[in-house]
Every structure is written in structure tokens, then in C-alpha cells.
């Protein structure tokens, strides 16, 4: 029986795609939890958001560990964890490292320091998940050996399309909510003024 697909190199590639899928799914679930359409499933969406985020983080750690063990394109441990020190594609490797630290910051502050930071500061930090995901996407596309394959383009393109669509829905829904709030305020103000005149 041939187990070449279980090689370190293939496991590195697989774990990279799995991390991309999990973080994309986490972002999508988090955004969907804010949409009116999913309010009845909000708690489920938030649990999926949290679970897939941590699963993605563990997958990245596994991915980085395999890189340090691989003999095909060897990485020293400091090349993986310190940006721009990698002998192989230092800038593209750094995109993955920086992405990891941004994701770690978002996850750690969400689960361990949200009360200490306060909701306003936590929310600003939480938005770093978008640049973290963008850096991870660039890292995967530009350094990945499978990026030229149609199936890889489908994976990356599908993830990008999904996040953009949900972000657009969230933006328009937020804009609509803001417009409705302003209208209610104006109506309430008009009613008060009318009452004062009467």
C-alpha cells in the first residue's frame, strides 16, 4: 500500500489548506452571527466561530511544526516564528508568521482578556482578524506550491468570495439599521415638538 500522501510535505500542504478553511469558516460564522437572517442561530454561529478559530490556530501550529521537520524545504525554528528571517521566501513566509500572531492576539483577547480590555478596545482588536485573514490568504496563494492548480484557485477564490459577500451583506444591513435609527429619532423629535406646540 502506498502512503506517499502521508509524507511530511503533503501534510504541510494539507494543514495549510485546512487552516485556511477553518479560519475562513470562523470569520464567516462570526459575521453571519451579526446578520438579521441568522439571529435565531446566533448562539450556534458564535460557537462555530470560536471553535473553528481555535481549531485553525492549532492547525497552524501543526503546519509550522511540520515545516521545522521537513527536509525538502528546511526551516529553522526561528525562521518560522520570527518574521523575515526565513531563508526561503522571507517576505512571503513572514506573511504567514504575522498572520499567525494577529490571529493569536484576536483569539487570546476574545477568550481571556475581553473583560480587562473593555468592549470598545476589544472590538477594535477583534477587527484585526480581517487583515490576519488577508495576510494568510496572500501567504497561501503566493508561497503555496499548489496555487497554480484549478482546485486551489477554487478553494482560495471561494473563500474570498464568501467573506466579501458576507461583509457586503453586513455593511448594507448595518447601513440600513443606522438609517432606520435616524428616522426613528427624527420621528420621535417631531412628535415631541408637536406635543410642545399643542
MILO-654607 format. One line per field, with one value per residue (C-alpha): x, y, z. Coordinates in steps of 0.02 Angstrom, whole numbers. Last residue first. Example, Ala and Ser with C-alpha at 12.3 -4.5 7.8 and 13.67 -1.06 7.14 Angstrom:
BEGIN
c1 = (684_615)
c2 = (-53_-225)
c3 = (357_390)
// end
This chain:
BEGIN
c1 = (-2503_-2334_-2245_-2333_-2281_-2101_-2106_-2182_-2052_-1910_-1982_-1999_-1821_-1754_-1849_-1780_-1602_-1622_-1691_-1541_-1418_-1506_-1500_-1314_-1283_-1381_-1285_-1117_-1161_-1220_-1059_-953_-1049_-1016_-831_-803_-884_-796_-626_-656_-719_-571_-448_-526_-567_-391_-326_-439_-378_-194_-69_-81_-22_158_97_206_100_-75_-52_39_-85_-230_-143_-110_-294_-351_-242_-301_-482_-449_-379_-562_-555_-429_-552_-692_-584_-546_-733_-788_-671_-490_-499_-668_-613_-447_-457_-569_-578_-407_-325_-417_-380_-197_-172_-249_-131_18_-23_-48_123_201_108_155_333_349_305_435_573_548_658_797_667_713_576_456_516_419_460_639_671_627_743_656_704_625_632_694_534_537_530_393_295_295_232_85_43_44_-65_-186_-197_-244_-374_-453_-456_-548_-661_-722_-749_-845_-942_-995_-1041_-1143_-1235_-1276_-1338_-1449_-1612_-1521_-1462_-1560_-1530_-1343_-1222_-1199_-1160_-1003_-936_-983_-894_-739_-731_-761_-618_-509_-552_-531_-363_-302_-357_-266_-105_-128_-143_13_118_46_95_274_282_226_52_7_156_67_66_0)
c2 = (3585_3660_3550_3395_3437_3459_3289_3205_3283_3225_3049_3050_3116_2986_2847_2904_2908_2733_2672_2744_2661_2493_2508_2548_2399_2286_2354_2327_2154_2098_2165_2077_1915_1932_1977_1830_1704_1769_1762_1584_1526_1606_1522_1349_1369_1431_1277_1164_1248_1211_1355_1383_1207_1251_1379_1533_1664_1592_1531_1685_1801_1711_1715_1901_1931_1825_1925_2088_2032_1962_2131_2183_2094_2222_2364_2263_2225_2411_2454_2301_2328_2269_2176_2097_2040_1971_1780_1720_1868_1939_1770_1737_1909_1908_1731_1779_1928_1820_1688_1819_1891_1719_1682_1850_1822_1668_1776_1906_1780_1671_1527_1580_1633_1779_1897_1866_1770_1609_1506_1562_1544_1358_1326_1291_1152_1146_959_903_941_940_1130_1144_1006_1110_1262_1165_1090_1264_1323_1178_1225_1404_1343_1233_1386_1488_1342_1327_1514_1547_1383_1436_1610_1538_1420_1566_1672_1537_1632_1792_1716_1822_1979_1963_1979_1791_1783_1887_1769_1615_1685_1730_1556_1472_1570_1525_1340_1334_1423_1310_1157_1222_1243_1076_989_1069_1029_852_829_879_771_619_546_555_442_301_172_0)
c3 = (1068_1020_1148_1081_903_962_1048_895_781_895_896_707_688_808_720_551_619_689_521_428_550_533_343_347_462_343_195_281_347_175_98_230_194_7_32_151_33_-124_-38_23_-147_-235_-118_-134_-320_-359_-267_-373_-533_-493_-500_-311_-270_-223_-97_-74_-162_-137_41_105_17_101_271_251_208_358_477_396_432_607_658_683_852_915_885_967_1119_1141_1144_1245_1391_1396_1561_1524_1350_1413_1407_1265_1147_1190_1159_996_921_976_911_743_732_780_649_512_553_531_369_292_353_242_91_141_182_26_89_208_336_447_385_530_685_721_566_536_723_715_569_405_284_110_66_239_334_524_551_420_510_669_573_499_670_746_601_633_817_768_643_776_890_759_711_891_918_757_774_950_887_743_862_978_833_756_783_733_568_443_546_516_663_685_499_525_658_555_400_502_578_410_333_483_466_275_278_419_318_164_261_350_181_111_264_269_86_126_283_184_213_27_-4_91_-49_0)
// end
